Amino acid sequence: MLINDVDSDYASSMAGRALQLMAQHNVPATPQNFEVWFTFARGTAPDLNKTINILFANKRPFDAGTNHSLYVNYIEGRSDWAQHTLLSAQLQKVLLNAQQFLAITVSDNRKQVEALDTVASQIDEDSDPRPIIKSLVAELSKAVSRAIEVEAHFTASLHEIDNIRDKLTISERRSRIDPLTGLANRRALDDFVRAAQIASMETGAPLSILLVDIDRFKQFNDKFGHQFGDQVLRLISHVLKETMRKEDLAVRYGGEELLGVLPGADLIVCQDVAERVRQTIARRQVRRRLTGEILSNLTVSIGVAEFVAGESLGDLIDRCDRALYAAKRAGRNRTMTERDIGESVAA
């Protein structure tokens, strides 16, 4: 849960607010739903709050499908950020311990230098050298022991830092991946598109996107359950990723919508890729694992658009989205481009 990072009074207040909202909108009090509404009450996830407020405005019911989508899209996977914070705290602790140990070592070395100065002052040609040699050996032995201890301590610290660094790398990578589908998430999309847009404007190379939406996905969830719906989403995500080129990026854009970003591809090339995705999925049959019974055929509708120099990602996706919904209106299980929409409007 996400309530460990706030004080108890505030947490109690937000928990009460969350439960009140859930009751008001007939949301079942499951742990996942509570986490969604607790996060909404806190206002720490702007995209979640924006989505829920839109649902409020449109008077949309919070049914099982909507609740599941809210959790998957905005809550699931956020633990990676908590892990990142924890590892950063561990790293800070290691560095603090190293600083403290080094300070003690410097102090001990200073004392040892003073002890050696004392031994040196006792050297006299007429005195018996044996006590002096004994004292010198003892101090040098302490120095060797301390050097071994210092080496062991800092070797252990380096190993611990390497371990933390590896975990931070994994945490960072996970924070850019959608946990359900294994595709890139919105955060990774923003970084990738920004670089692709700059490259396109600098070189004049084309850049296109395709937007995939599963036809009648809500019916899958309602008829067979959300676990089955998740399996369908994973299957289509796998097809999208395998069909696209190595230099492309496959993204879970939201809910059952998947996005493909194709640097260097014009509208025609992107349309060809989209058609391969659509046809591959249309040939798939979903079977019940235990009985082999064919449950349903899968189809998707896909919109395609090409980047115009200087436009925002939002504008590009908006044009692609219009093409997608034109494909939906035309009967689903088809690919349409922004050019198709322009031709049909012109006609």
C-alpha beads as a LAMMPS data file, in Angstrom:
LAMMPS data file: protein, C-alpha beads

347 atoms
346 bonds

1 atom types
1 bond types

-500.0 500.0 xlo xhi
-500.0 500.0 ylo yhi
-500.0 500.0 zlo zhi

Masses

1 110.0

Atoms # bond

1 1 1 0.000 0.000 0.000
2 1 1 1.001 3.616 -0.432
3 1 1 -0.061 4.895 2.971
4 1 1 3.222 4.207 4.770
5 1 1 4.768 7.487 3.649
6 1 1 2.254 9.774 5.347
7 1 1 1.555 10.455 9.013
8 1 1 -1.227 8.512 10.695
9 1 1 -3.674 11.428 11.135
10 1 1 -3.417 12.429 7.495
11 1 1 -3.632 8.776 6.419
12 1 1 -6.790 8.283 8.480
13 1 1 -8.352 11.383 6.958
14 1 1 -7.505 10.305 3.401
15 1 1 -8.654 6.736 4.082
16 1 1 -12.004 8.033 5.318
17 1 1 -12.321 10.251 2.250
18 1 1 -11.474 7.312 -0.021
19 1 1 -14.061 5.034 1.594
20 1 1 -16.671 7.799 1.382
21 1 1 -16.036 8.246 -2.339
22 1 1 -16.122 4.494 -2.926
23 1 1 -19.478 4.194 -1.166
24 1 1 -20.818 7.207 -3.052
25 1 1 -19.929 5.671 -6.424
26 1 1 -20.757 2.038 -5.544
27 1 1 -17.158 0.870 -5.780
28 1 1 -16.554 -2.476 -3.999
29 1 1 -14.164 -2.116 -1.046
30 1 1 -11.425 -4.404 -2.358
31 1 1 -7.737 -3.733 -1.556
32 1 1 -6.996 -2.727 -5.162
33 1 1 -9.984 -0.387 -5.368
34 1 1 -9.104 1.171 -2.023
35 1 1 -5.567 1.869 -3.224
36 1 1 -6.938 3.602 -6.313
37 1 1 -9.287 5.833 -4.324
38 1 1 -6.802 6.483 -1.525
39 1 1 -4.364 7.713 -4.179
40 1 1 -7.142 9.821 -5.743
41 1 1 -7.977 11.353 -2.348
42 1 1 -4.319 12.245 -1.786
43 1 1 -3.967 13.780 -5.240
44 1 1 -0.488 12.319 -5.762
45 1 1 -1.240 10.884 -9.235
46 1 1 -2.432 13.758 -11.490
47 1 1 -3.262 11.457 -14.434
48 1 1 -5.430 9.256 -12.205
49 1 1 -7.284 12.271 -10.800
50 1 1 -7.812 13.701 -14.286
51 1 1 -9.237 10.389 -15.530
52 1 1 -11.577 9.945 -12.573
53 1 1 -12.777 13.554 -12.856
54 1 1 -13.555 12.953 -16.535
55 1 1 -15.524 9.850 -15.551
56 1 1 -17.375 11.970 -12.981
57 1 1 -18.194 14.612 -15.598
58 1 1 -19.478 12.009 -18.042
59 1 1 -21.441 10.231 -15.293
60 1 1 -19.709 6.970 -16.112
61 1 1 -20.359 4.071 -13.701
62 1 1 -17.400 2.581 -11.868
63 1 1 -18.041 -1.012 -12.918
64 1 1 -15.604 -3.895 -12.555
65 1 1 -13.892 -3.147 -15.865
66 1 1 -13.389 0.521 -15.099
67 1 1 -12.074 -0.207 -11.600
68 1 1 -9.645 -2.794 -12.947
69 1 1 -8.376 -0.436 -15.650
70 1 1 -7.820 2.364 -13.139
71 1 1 -5.720 0.085 -10.966
72 1 1 -3.672 -1.374 -13.821
73 1 1 -3.080 1.955 -15.574
74 1 1 -2.310 4.200 -12.607
75 1 1 -1.418 2.118 -9.541
76 1 1 0.155 -1.171 -10.563
77 1 1 3.908 -0.864 -10.880
78 1 1 4.196 2.265 -8.703
79 1 1 6.026 0.115 -6.125
80 1 1 9.095 0.467 -8.357
81 1 1 9.288 4.108 -7.282
82 1 1 9.111 3.025 -3.648
83 1 1 11.901 0.551 -4.353
84 1 1 13.943 3.337 -5.976
85 1 1 13.496 5.524 -2.894
86 1 1 14.460 2.678 -0.562
87 1 1 17.625 1.909 -2.526
88 1 1 18.587 5.570 -2.574
89 1 1 18.237 5.632 1.221
90 1 1 20.399 2.508 1.481
91 1 1 23.060 4.117 -0.692
92 1 1 23.030 7.235 1.474
93 1 1 23.480 5.034 4.563
94 1 1 26.461 3.231 3.003
95 1 1 28.126 6.530 2.140
96 1 1 27.484 7.901 5.637
97 1 1 29.008 4.798 7.229
98 1 1 32.012 5.094 4.928
99 1 1 32.495 8.741 5.889
100 1 1 32.259 7.915 9.583
101 1 1 34.684 5.004 9.263
102 1 1 37.122 7.157 7.304
103 1 1 36.961 9.883 9.962
104 1 1 37.741 7.322 12.690
105 1 1 40.586 5.907 10.589
106 1 1 42.104 9.355 10.063
107 1 1 41.918 10.009 13.804
108 1 1 43.521 6.629 14.613
109 1 1 46.279 7.237 12.060
110 1 1 47.006 10.615 13.620
111 1 1 47.323 8.968 17.026
112 1 1 49.616 6.321 15.561
113 1 1 51.884 8.927 13.991
114 1 1 52.143 10.568 17.401
115 1 1 52.995 7.181 18.953
116 1 1 55.711 6.592 16.344
117 1 1 57.104 10.071 17.062
118 1 1 57.278 9.100 20.720
119 1 1 59.162 5.896 19.885
120 1 1 61.545 7.830 17.636
121 1 1 62.315 10.316 20.405
122 1 1 63.405 7.442 22.631
123 1 1 66.172 6.366 20.258
124 1 1 69.568 7.010 21.839
125 1 1 72.887 5.558 20.817
126 1 1 73.643 4.599 24.417
127 1 1 70.213 3.061 25.202
128 1 1 69.141 -0.558 24.869
129 1 1 67.438 -0.814 21.420
130 1 1 65.329 -3.884 22.296
131 1 1 62.412 -2.046 24.030
132 1 1 62.371 0.491 21.230
133 1 1 62.278 -2.246 18.578
134 1 1 59.475 -3.954 20.495
135 1 1 57.463 -0.710 20.620
136 1 1 58.130 -0.037 16.950
137 1 1 57.018 -3.559 15.944
138 1 1 53.853 -3.166 18.028
139 1 1 52.935 0.162 16.384
140 1 1 53.702 -1.145 12.888
141 1 1 51.595 -4.230 13.638
142 1 1 48.706 -1.960 14.618
143 1 1 49.180 -0.045 11.367
144 1 1 49.072 -3.245 9.307
145 1 1 45.957 -4.463 11.139
146 1 1 44.252 -1.127 10.647
147 1 1 45.163 -1.105 6.948
148 1 1 43.670 -4.591 6.546
149 1 1 40.522 -3.483 8.384
150 1 1 40.217 -0.371 6.212
151 1 1 40.644 -2.411 3.028
152 1 1 38.049 -4.970 4.159
153 1 1 35.559 -2.271 5.145
154 1 1 35.815 -0.359 1.892
155 1 1 35.805 -3.546 -0.195
156 1 1 32.532 -4.511 1.503
157 1 1 31.190 -0.996 0.924
158 1 1 32.086 -1.157 -2.767
159 1 1 30.310 -4.510 -3.110
160 1 1 27.254 -3.055 -1.395
161 1 1 27.310 0.021 -3.628
162 1 1 27.602 -2.185 -6.737
163 1 1 24.622 -4.208 -5.529
164 1 1 22.562 -1.065 -4.909
165 1 1 23.555 0.344 -8.301
166 1 1 22.416 -2.852 -10.035
167 1 1 19.096 -2.752 -8.181
168 1 1 18.631 0.916 -9.085
169 1 1 19.258 0.079 -12.739
170 1 1 16.635 -2.674 -12.588
171 1 1 14.219 -0.358 -10.770
172 1 1 14.709 2.363 -13.369
173 1 1 14.136 -0.127 -16.189
174 1 1 10.982 -1.453 -14.540
175 1 1 9.661 2.068 -14.038
176 1 1 9.625 2.411 -17.828
177 1 1 7.821 -0.879 -18.523
178 1 1 4.131 -1.689 -18.212
179 1 1 3.979 -4.601 -15.728
180 1 1 1.042 -6.376 -17.394
181 1 1 2.157 -6.420 -21.030
182 1 1 5.916 -5.951 -20.799
183 1 1 5.683 -3.090 -23.301
184 1 1 7.062 0.391 -22.733
185 1 1 4.889 2.723 -20.651
186 1 1 3.929 6.375 -21.060
187 1 1 7.111 7.587 -19.378
188 1 1 9.296 5.676 -21.833
189 1 1 7.081 6.849 -24.705
190 1 1 7.624 10.535 -23.921
191 1 1 11.427 10.181 -23.905
192 1 1 11.506 8.041 -27.053
193 1 1 9.181 10.291 -29.070
194 1 1 10.983 13.443 -28.014
195 1 1 14.258 12.065 -29.394
196 1 1 12.534 10.704 -32.518
197 1 1 10.855 14.058 -33.237
198 1 1 14.158 15.914 -32.962
199 1 1 15.889 13.391 -35.232
200 1 1 13.071 13.632 -37.770
201 1 1 13.231 17.420 -37.906
202 1 1 17.040 17.430 -38.117
203 1 1 17.338 14.819 -40.885
204 1 1 14.008 15.116 -42.672
205 1 1 13.371 11.408 -42.093
206 1 1 9.708 10.432 -41.609
207 1 1 8.196 9.370 -38.296
208 1 1 4.861 7.607 -37.962
209 1 1 2.731 6.014 -35.282
210 1 1 0.011 3.390 -35.181
211 1 1 -2.671 3.090 -32.519
212 1 1 -4.198 -0.331 -31.832
213 1 1 -7.505 -0.870 -30.052
214 1 1 -8.951 -4.310 -29.294
215 1 1 -12.406 -4.694 -30.774
216 1 1 -15.168 -5.315 -28.231
217 1 1 -12.638 -5.724 -25.443
218 1 1 -15.212 -4.912 -22.769
219 1 1 -17.251 -7.888 -23.912
220 1 1 -14.247 -10.152 -23.363
221 1 1 -13.930 -8.893 -19.811
222 1 1 -17.648 -9.102 -19.072
223 1 1 -18.053 -12.574 -20.574
224 1 1 -14.848 -14.327 -19.562
225 1 1 -13.461 -12.206 -16.698
226 1 1 -10.590 -9.798 -16.288
227 1 1 -7.902 -12.455 -16.082
228 1 1 -8.899 -13.638 -19.525
229 1 1 -8.956 -10.017 -20.705
230 1 1 -5.421 -9.556 -19.384
231 1 1 -4.303 -12.659 -21.297
232 1 1 -5.798 -11.252 -24.491
233 1 1 -4.018 -7.955 -23.915
234 1 1 -0.705 -9.736 -23.344
235 1 1 -1.179 -11.790 -26.520
236 1 1 -1.853 -8.752 -28.697
237 1 1 1.034 -6.877 -27.069
238 1 1 3.328 -9.772 -27.984
239 1 1 2.122 -9.720 -31.612
240 1 1 2.672 -5.953 -31.840
241 1 1 6.176 -6.140 -30.406
242 1 1 7.202 -9.109 -32.583
243 1 1 5.835 -7.519 -35.767
244 1 1 7.534 -4.169 -35.340
245 1 1 11.184 -3.490 -36.173
246 1 1 14.013 -3.419 -33.631
247 1 1 14.287 0.354 -33.854
248 1 1 10.575 0.853 -33.156
249 1 1 8.886 1.218 -29.773
250 1 1 5.774 -0.712 -28.712
251 1 1 3.857 1.013 -25.911
252 1 1 0.858 0.294 -23.734
253 1 1 -0.810 3.649 -24.150
254 1 1 -3.747 3.054 -21.829
255 1 1 -6.394 0.437 -21.087
256 1 1 -6.630 -1.817 -24.154
257 1 1 -4.947 0.733 -26.455
258 1 1 -1.438 -0.035 -27.699
259 1 1 0.805 2.366 -29.577
260 1 1 3.624 1.769 -32.030
261 1 1 6.220 4.453 -32.785
262 1 1 8.161 3.902 -36.029
263 1 1 11.111 6.259 -36.628
264 1 1 12.100 6.456 -40.285
265 1 1 8.753 5.070 -41.474
266 1 1 6.369 7.079 -43.607
267 1 1 2.602 6.613 -43.651
268 1 1 2.686 3.763 -46.186
269 1 1 5.364 1.776 -44.346
270 1 1 3.572 2.269 -41.034
271 1 1 0.291 1.185 -42.619
272 1 1 1.960 -2.001 -43.898
273 1 1 3.227 -2.797 -40.398
274 1 1 -0.208 -2.089 -38.943
275 1 1 -1.838 -4.410 -41.476
276 1 1 0.576 -7.229 -40.595
277 1 1 -0.329 -6.748 -36.933
278 1 1 -4.061 -6.737 -37.707
279 1 1 -3.937 -9.791 -39.965
280 1 1 -1.792 -11.788 -37.541
281 1 1 -4.230 -11.131 -34.721
282 1 1 -7.277 -11.868 -36.895
283 1 1 -5.871 -15.338 -37.576
284 1 1 -5.574 -16.096 -33.887
285 1 1 -8.215 -18.114 -32.089
286 1 1 -8.606 -17.937 -28.334
287 1 1 -9.102 -21.345 -26.749
288 1 1 -9.889 -22.474 -23.231
289 1 1 -6.717 -24.136 -22.004
290 1 1 -8.360 -27.004 -20.160
291 1 1 -10.879 -28.059 -22.822
292 1 1 -9.472 -26.653 -26.062
293 1 1 -12.835 -24.977 -26.697
294 1 1 -12.659 -22.008 -29.071
295 1 1 -13.962 -19.061 -27.112
296 1 1 -13.704 -16.194 -29.532
297 1 1 -11.858 -14.707 -32.482
298 1 1 -9.738 -11.653 -31.863
299 1 1 -9.737 -8.541 -34.022
300 1 1 -8.275 -5.082 -33.662
301 1 1 -8.826 -1.731 -35.273
302 1 1 -5.773 0.394 -36.047
303 1 1 -5.234 4.055 -36.856
304 1 1 -2.079 5.390 -38.535
305 1 1 -0.669 8.933 -38.717
306 1 1 2.611 10.574 -39.763
307 1 1 4.475 13.221 -37.783
308 1 1 4.384 16.793 -39.041
309 1 1 7.490 18.792 -38.118
310 1 1 6.949 20.933 -35.049
311 1 1 3.722 19.313 -33.836
312 1 1 3.322 17.884 -30.331
313 1 1 2.926 14.220 -29.498
314 1 1 -0.614 14.998 -28.364
315 1 1 -1.546 16.422 -31.777
316 1 1 -0.004 13.446 -33.571
317 1 1 -1.860 10.956 -31.393
318 1 1 -5.086 12.913 -31.807
319 1 1 -4.937 12.532 -35.591
320 1 1 -4.057 8.861 -35.212
321 1 1 -6.943 8.416 -32.795
322 1 1 -9.385 9.916 -35.296
323 1 1 -8.208 7.414 -37.884
324 1 1 -8.645 4.601 -35.363
325 1 1 -12.209 5.529 -34.579
326 1 1 -12.963 5.900 -38.275
327 1 1 -11.884 2.255 -38.565
328 1 1 -14.218 1.392 -35.687
329 1 1 -17.129 3.173 -37.328
330 1 1 -16.385 1.490 -40.650
331 1 1 -16.961 -1.941 -39.117
332 1 1 -13.849 -2.725 -37.038
333 1 1 -11.058 -5.206 -37.883
334 1 1 -9.390 -2.795 -40.289
335 1 1 -6.584 -0.271 -40.584
336 1 1 -7.218 3.327 -41.552
337 1 1 -4.804 6.217 -41.945
338 1 1 -5.239 9.942 -41.549
339 1 1 -5.072 10.109 -45.349
340 1 1 -8.085 7.811 -45.601
341 1 1 -10.058 10.174 -43.413
342 1 1 -9.025 13.145 -45.533
343 1 1 -10.043 11.345 -48.757
344 1 1 -13.413 10.307 -47.327
345 1 1 -14.098 13.829 -46.064
346 1 1 -13.077 15.347 -49.380
347 1 1 -15.437 12.992 -51.194

Bonds

1 1 1 2
2 1 2 3
3 1 3 4
4 1 4 5
5 1 5 6
6 1 6 7
7 1 7 8
8 1 8 9
9 1 9 10
10 1 10 11
11 1 11 12
12 1 12 13
13 1 13 14
14 1 14 15
15 1 15 16
16 1 16 17
17 1 17 18
18 1 18 19
19 1 19 20
20 1 20 21
21 1 21 22
22 1 22 23
23 1 23 24
24 1 24 25
25 1 25 26
26 1 26 27
27 1 27 28
28 1 28 29
29 1 29 30
30 1 30 31
31 1 31 32
32 1 32 33
33 1 33 34
34 1 34 35
35 1 35 36
36 1 36 37
37 1 37 38
38 1 38 39
39 1 39 40
40 1 40 41
41 1 41 42
42 1 42 43
43 1 43 44
44 1 44 45
45 1 45 46
46 1 46 47
47 1 47 48
48 1 48 49
49 1 49 50
50 1 50 51
51 1 51 52
52 1 52 53
53 1 53 54
54 1 54 55
55 1 55 56
56 1 56 57
57 1 57 58
58 1 58 59
59 1 59 60
60 1 60 61
61 1 61 62
62 1 62 63
63 1 63 64
64 1 64 65
65 1 65 66
66 1 66 67
67 1 67 68
68 1 68 69
69 1 69 70
70 1 70 71
71 1 71 72
72 1 72 73
73 1 73 74
74 1 74 75
75 1 75 76
76 1 76 77
77 1 77 78
78 1 78 79
79 1 79 80
80 1 80 81
81 1 81 82
82 1 82 83
83 1 83 84
84 1 84 85
85 1 85 86
86 1 86 87
87 1 87 88
88 1 88 89
89 1 89 90
90 1 90 91
91 1 91 92
92 1 92 93
93 1 93 94
94 1 94 95
95 1 95 96
96 1 96 97
97 1 97 98
98 1 98 99
99 1 99 100
100 1 100 101
101 1 101 102
102 1 102 103
103 1 103 104
104 1 104 105
105 1 105 106
106 1 106 107
107 1 107 108
108 1 108 109
109 1 109 110
110 1 110 111
111 1 111 112
112 1 112 113
113 1 113 114
114 1 114 115
115 1 115 116
116 1 116 117
117 1 117 118
118 1 118 119
119 1 119 120
120 1 120 121
121 1 121 122
122 1 122 123
123 1 123 124
124 1 124 125
125 1 125 126
126 1 126 127
127 1 127 128
128 1 128 129
129 1 129 130
130 1 130 131
131 1 131 132
132 1 132 133
133 1 133 134
134 1 134 135
135 1 135 136
136 1 136 137
137 1 137 138
138 1 138 139
139 1 139 140
140 1 140 141
141 1 141 142
142 1 142 143
143 1 143 144
144 1 144 145
145 1 145 146
146 1 146 147
147 1 147 148
148 1 148 149
149 1 149 150
150 1 150 151
151 1 151 152
152 1 152 153
153 1 153 154
154 1 154 155
155 1 155 156
156 1 156 157
157 1 157 158
158 1 158 159
159 1 159 160
160 1 160 161
161 1 161 162
162 1 162 163
163 1 163 164
164 1 164 165
165 1 165 166
166 1 166 167
167 1 167 168
168 1 168 169
169 1 169 170
170 1 170 171
171 1 171 172
172 1 172 173
173 1 173 174
174 1 174 175
175 1 175 176
176 1 176 177
177 1 177 178
178 1 178 179
179 1 179 180
180 1 180 181
181 1 181 182
182 1 182 183
183 1 183 184
184 1 184 185
185 1 185 186
186 1 186 187
187 1 187 188
188 1 188 189
189 1 189 190
190 1 190 191
191 1 191 192
192 1 192 193
193 1 193 194
194 1 194 195
195 1 195 196
196 1 196 197
197 1 197 198
198 1 198 199
199 1 199 200
200 1 200 201
201 1 201 202
202 1 202 203
203 1 203 204
204 1 204 205
205 1 205 206
206 1 206 207
207 1 207 208
208 1 208 209
209 1 209 210
210 1 210 211
211 1 211 212
212 1 212 213
213 1 213 214
214 1 214 215
215 1 215 216
216 1 216 217
217 1 217 218
218 1 218 219
219 1 219 220
220 1 220 221
221 1 221 222
222 1 222 223
223 1 223 224
224 1 224 225
225 1 225 226
226 1 226 227
227 1 227 228
228 1 228 229
229 1 229 230
230 1 230 231
231 1 231 232
232 1 232 233
233 1 233 234
234 1 234 235
235 1 235 236
236 1 236 237
237 1 237 238
238 1 238 239
239 1 239 240
240 1 240 241
241 1 241 242
242 1 242 243
243 1 243 244
244 1 244 245
245 1 245 246
246 1 246 247
247 1 247 248
248 1 248 249
249 1 249 250
250 1 250 251
251 1 251 252
252 1 252 253
253 1 253 254
254 1 254 255
255 1 255 256
256 1 256 257
257 1 257 258
258 1 258 259
259 1 259 260
260 1 260 261
261 1 261 262
262 1 262 263
263 1 263 264
264 1 264 265
265 1 265 266
266 1 266 267
267 1 267 268
268 1 268 269
269 1 269 270
270 1 270 271
271 1 271 272
272 1 272 273
273 1 273 274
274 1 274 275
275 1 275 276
276 1 276 277
277 1 277 278
278 1 278 279
279 1 279 280
280 1 280 281
281 1 281 282
282 1 282 283
283 1 283 284
284 1 284 285
285 1 285 286
286 1 286 287
287 1 287 288
288 1 288 289
289 1 289 290
290 1 290 291
291 1 291 292
292 1 292 293
293 1 293 294
294 1 294 295
295 1 295 296
296 1 296 297
297 1 297 298
298 1 298 299
299 1 299 300
300 1 300 301
301 1 301 302
302 1 302 303
303 1 303 304
304 1 304 305
305 1 305 306
306 1 306 307
307 1 307 308
308 1 308 309
309 1 309 310
310 1 310 311
311 1 311 312
312 1 312 313
313 1 313 314
314 1 314 315
315 1 315 316
316 1 316 317
317 1 317 318
318 1 318 319
319 1 319 320
320 1 320 321
321 1 321 322
322 1 322 323
323 1 323 324
324 1 324 325
325 1 325 326
326 1 326 327
327 1 327 328
328 1 328 329
329 1 329 330
330 1 330 331
331 1 331 332
332 1 332 333
333 1 333 334
334 1 334 335
335 1 335 336
336 1 336 337
337 1 337 338
338 1 338 339
339 1 339 340
340 1 340 341
341 1 341 342
342 1 342 343
343 1 343 344
344 1 344 345
345 1 345 346
346 1 346 347
